[in-house]
Amino acid sequence: MQRLQCISPIDNSVYTERPLATAYEIQNALSRAEGAQLSWKQVPIAERAALVRAAVKNLQQKKSELALEICWQMGRPVAYAGGEIDGLAERALYMADLAESADGPLGDIQLPEKAGFRRFIRREPLGTAFVIAPWNYPYLTAINAVAPALLAGNSVILKHSAQTPLCAERLVEAFSEVGLPQGVFQYLHLDHRDAEQIVINGSVQHVAFTGSVAGGAAMESAAAGRFLSVGLELGGKDPAYVRADADLEHAVASVVDGAFFNSGQSCCGIERLYVHHTLFDEFVLRAAALIRNYRLGRPDDTATTLGPMVRAGAADFVRDQIDEAVAQGAVAHIDGGEFELDQRGSAYMAPQLLTNVNHNMRVMSEESFGPVLGVMPVADDNEALALMNDSEYGLTAAIYSADEDAALSLGDGLQTGTVFLNRCDYLDPALAWTGVKNSGRGCTLSGVGFEHLTRPKSFHFKLVP
């Protein structure tokens, strides 16, 4: 029997392993999901929302245990890992409130009165949603799709990364323990081939995939001709721009955190920065000093503020980007020797700040997904806008400025799914989470997100006297 192994980045030990689902188990889960959904969609929305809230409370009560599991599975410092459960709660509870609101996105759309007729549009669930979640924010990325799908009346099958299999089990367990009917929410441990086969077979009606651009392309290929709903959250090379009128102290703290939190392993983390030339030198000086304060160490140590990357290969990929940039003229401002555990061939990697970079360097054009930030000076808003849009990605972009009107004007010209002002790397569940270009398509969260998990059904009644 094939098995998956979670190799902990803490010490390269096998933290946990699980058998991969057999063909029989996969088909059985799909059949259960289909049957359970027929009953689940009849459950009043208020009852669905109550179950979601109860599951959230269940998870919150286990926050310390779940934080330690996150730490060991993917390497986030345990001091921060529990915050992911808080974020899960914020998103799921907001969507639950939205779902059952009287004039919410799942309510009937009433049309103006027309003599002799009754007309309205009802939102119906799609059926079974297949959620494929990554390891970097294992609970947040999963709940973005799972909670709205369940609230809308769909059944859900969750396939998590091989790096974070326990997260899938804990989510399903939390819902099961509060009384969610059997078959409505299940997990399967799958390899890539079996995950694609589920889509190819047309056994599900919606696919929510979070991962690489290559993985998203594979999902689209698998879904071709099946007329499935497919939502994709893919890569990012998110920019930030510090205008001349920005609060410099705030901008430095926010950008550094947005670039290095979770060891830079965030799809909406800041990966490239443009600073007005009048602030550039001071910004770099302050940012470098702040970055040197990070403590690189084992993530199960509560004093650690920067943990390992998910695996040594990922860290060496970023190191290669940095080395190549330096060879092409970039200036590195952080001495890796100041971070004792930093070593090529290991997952422990020192943070790095680079200047004298340009868009011909991979570190400024190719997704890094690690603790490195390249910074360029710009002359004005026009140059900043051109550079921010000079990317194959478009998930988020951040502007730091005291001028809201100027930021709004810049935002209108940005090719991105979300525009931030004076903050970054945050997902507000009231707003649509979406990307453009190679960052994907579709939408999760907000009222708009429910539209992607339901289909419209029109009712056109002629009233006979």
Buried (B, 14 or more C-beta within 10 A) or exposed (E): EEEBEBBBBBEEEEBBEBEBBEEEBBBBBBEBBBBBBEEBBEBEBEEBBBBBBBBBEBBBEBBEEBBBBBBBBBBBBBBBBBBBBEBBBBBBBBBBBBBBBEEBBBBEEEBEEEEEEEBBEBBBBBBBBBBBBBBBBBBBBBBBBBBBBBBBBBBBBBBBBBBBBBBBBBBBBBBBEBEBBEBBBBBBBBBEEBBBBBBBEEBBBBBBBBBBBEBBEBBBEBBEEBEBBBBBBBBBBBBBBBBBEBBBEEBBBBBBBBBBBBBBBBBBBBBBBBBBEEBBEEBBEBBBEBBBEBBBBBBBBEEBBBBBBBBBEBBBBBBEBBBEBBEBEBEBBBEBEEBEBBBEEBBBBBBBBBBBBBBEBBBBBBBBBBBBBBBBBBEEBEBBBEBBBBBEBBBBBBBBBEBEEBBEEBBEBBBBBBBBBBBBBBBBBEBBBBBBBBBBBBBBBBBBBBBBBBBEEEEEEEEEE
